[in-house]
Structures are given as structure tokens and as C-alpha cells.
């Protein structure tokens, strides 16, 4: 089941999956987590939170219309490869379409590019390094 959740609920999975447990939960907060228009989704399996993603209103460079940035997409290891992340992102896309958002973009880890491309995102950048995290690309999905 997918639900809207408060930002505090995404922190533990962000830390475990994206930062390999190296940070405090407070260090896993992103700028924009509390911004107006931001929302956070969680995928629950038998009341256990297994997958999270955050969405912040933010344009990308010269792209026109209303843009949202997808951040902090993370699925617990034992639940990967079962379509939960795909369902979560597609839920967000339907919701954002209803909010008249034009596009979603993200800074995707190199190893996650295929996941996003399978949803319909396109790679729009050269590879770049996020210090302490690794190689990334910017991916873009036109919603409407």
C-alpha cells in the first residue's frame, strides 16, 4: 500500500539505503523536505515501510512549466526487484499530473538509470560526481 507520509518517516530508509547507515537521521534531511508543495511517499508491506521517495517543487535549468525533483528514492534491499519502487514512482506521476505538474526530474545514481528509464525517464546529462556518493546523471520525465 502506498501512502503519503511525513518527512521524518523517510529518514531511516534514506540513511540505510542511500548512505549505508553512515549518517545520523538528522543528516539525512534534504533542503526542501518541509517546503510548501513537497510530499513524501512510502510503500508499506504488512505495515512495514519498505520504500520511500520525496518530491519537491523545483524547476530544472531552462525547462518550462512546473517541475518537481524526485529525491531520496530508496527501497530496502530485501524488497528490491519486485516492482515496489516502480509502483511508488508511478503513483507520484499520476498524482503530479493531477496537480498540473509538467515534468519530474532527478539526479540518478549511475546504477539506478535503467530503473528510471524503464518508467519512461530520459537521460539528459553527462555523468557527474556527487561527492561521497558517486556517479550520477540527470533524468527527466515529461508528464504533460
C-alpha positions as CSV (number, residue, x, y, z in Angstrom):
1,X,0.0,0.0,0.0
2,X,1.3,3.5,-0.9
3,X,0.7,6.4,1.4
4,X,1.7,10.0,1.8
5,X,4.0,10.1,4.9
6,X,5.6,12.9,6.9
7,X,9.3,13.7,6.0
8,X,10.5,12.2,9.3
9,X,9.4,8.7,8.2
10,X,11.7,8.7,5.2
11,X,14.9,9.3,7.1
12,X,15.8,5.8,8.4
13,X,15.5,4.2,4.9
14,X,17.3,7.1,3.3
15,X,20.2,6.5,5.7
16,X,20.2,2.7,5.4
17,X,20.0,2.5,1.6
18,X,21.5,5.8,0.3
19,X,24.1,6.5,2.9
20,X,24.9,2.9,4.1
21,X,24.0,3.8,7.7
22,X,26.9,6.3,8.0
23,X,24.9,9.4,9.0
24,X,22.5,10.4,11.7
25,X,18.9,10.7,10.8
26,X,19.1,14.4,11.0
27,X,21.9,14.4,8.4
28,X,19.5,12.6,6.0
29,X,17.1,15.6,5.8
30,X,17.1,17.3,2.4
31,X,16.6,21.0,1.8
32,X,13.0,21.2,0.6
33,X,11.7,18.3,2.7
34,X,9.4,20.8,4.6
35,X,8.8,23.2,1.7
36,X,5.3,24.0,0.6
37,X,4.2,21.6,-2.1
38,X,6.8,18.9,-1.2
39,X,5.4,15.5,-0.4
40,X,6.8,12.1,0.6
41,X,5.5,8.7,-0.3
42,X,6.0,5.4,1.4
43,X,5.3,1.8,0.2
44,X,4.1,-0.3,3.1
45,X,4.1,-4.1,3.1
46,X,2.2,-5.6,6.0
47,X,2.6,-2.3,7.9
48,X,6.4,-2.2,7.3
49,X,7.7,0.8,5.4
50,X,9.9,-0.7,2.7
51,X,10.3,2.0,0.0
52,X,10.3,5.8,0.1
53,X,10.6,8.8,-2.3
54,X,10.4,12.5,-1.8
55,X,9.1,15.1,-4.4
56,X,10.0,18.8,-4.2
57,X,8.7,21.6,-6.4
58,X,11.8,22.6,-8.3
59,X,12.5,23.6,-11.9
60,X,15.4,22.2,-13.8
61,X,17.5,24.7,-15.7
62,X,15.6,26.2,-18.7
63,X,12.8,23.6,-18.8
64,X,9.4,25.3,-19.0
65,X,6.4,24.7,-16.8
66,X,6.0,23.3,-13.3
67,X,8.8,20.9,-12.4
68,X,9.3,18.6,-9.4
69,X,12.5,17.0,-8.3
70,X,12.4,13.4,-7.2
71,X,14.9,12.8,-4.3
72,X,15.7,10.1,-1.9
73,X,14.2,7.2,-3.8
74,X,15.2,4.1,-1.7
75,X,14.0,0.5,-1.3
76,X,15.1,-1.8,1.4
77,X,17.4,-4.5,0.0
78,X,15.2,-7.5,0.6
79,X,12.3,-5.9,-1.3
80,X,14.2,-4.7,-4.4
81,X,13.4,-6.1,-7.9
82,X,9.7,-6.7,-7.0
83,X,8.2,-3.6,-8.6
84,X,7.5,-1.7,-5.4
85,X,9.7,1.3,-6.4
86,X,8.1,1.4,-9.9
87,X,4.6,1.4,-8.3
88,X,5.6,4.2,-6.0
89,X,7.0,6.5,-8.7
90,X,4.0,5.8,-11.0
91,X,1.7,6.7,-8.1
92,X,3.6,10.0,-7.8
93,X,3.4,10.6,-11.6
94,X,-0.4,10.2,-11.5
95,X,-0.7,12.5,-8.5
96,X,1.6,15.2,-10.1
97,X,-0.4,15.0,-13.4
98,X,-3.5,15.8,-11.3
99,X,-1.7,18.8,-9.8
100,X,-0.9,20.1,-13.3
101,X,2.8,19.5,-13.0
102,X,4.7,19.4,-16.3
103,X,7.7,17.3,-15.6
104,X,9.7,15.4,-13.0
105,X,13.5,15.2,-12.9
106,X,16.1,13.6,-10.7
107,X,19.8,13.1,-10.1
108,X,20.0,9.4,-10.5
109,X,22.9,7.2,-9.4
110,X,24.5,5.5,-12.3
111,X,23.4,2.1,-11.1
112,X,19.7,3.3,-11.0
113,X,19.5,4.7,-14.5
114,X,17.9,1.6,-16.0
115,X,15.2,1.7,-13.3
116,X,14.2,5.2,-14.2
117,X,14.4,4.6,-18.0
118,X,12.0,1.6,-17.6
119,X,9.5,4.1,-16.1
120,X,10.0,6.4,-19.1
121,X,12.6,8.9,-17.8
122,X,15.2,10.0,-20.3
123,X,18.9,10.8,-19.6
124,X,19.6,14.5,-20.2
125,X,23.1,14.9,-18.9
126,X,26.6,13.8,-19.0
127,X,27.9,11.8,-16.0
128,X,28.8,13.9,-12.9
129,X,30.1,13.0,-9.5
130,X,28.2,13.7,-6.3
131,X,30.9,13.9,-3.6
132,X,30.8,11.0,-1.2
133,X,28.0,9.3,-3.1
134,X,29.3,8.5,-6.6
135,X,28.5,9.0,-10.4
136,X,25.1,10.4,-11.3
137,X,23.1,11.5,-14.4
138,X,20.1,13.9,-14.6
139,X,17.0,12.1,-15.8
140,X,13.8,13.8,-17.0
141,X,10.2,12.7,-17.5
142,X,7.6,14.9,-19.2
143,X,4.2,14.4,-17.5
144,X,2.1,16.7,-19.6
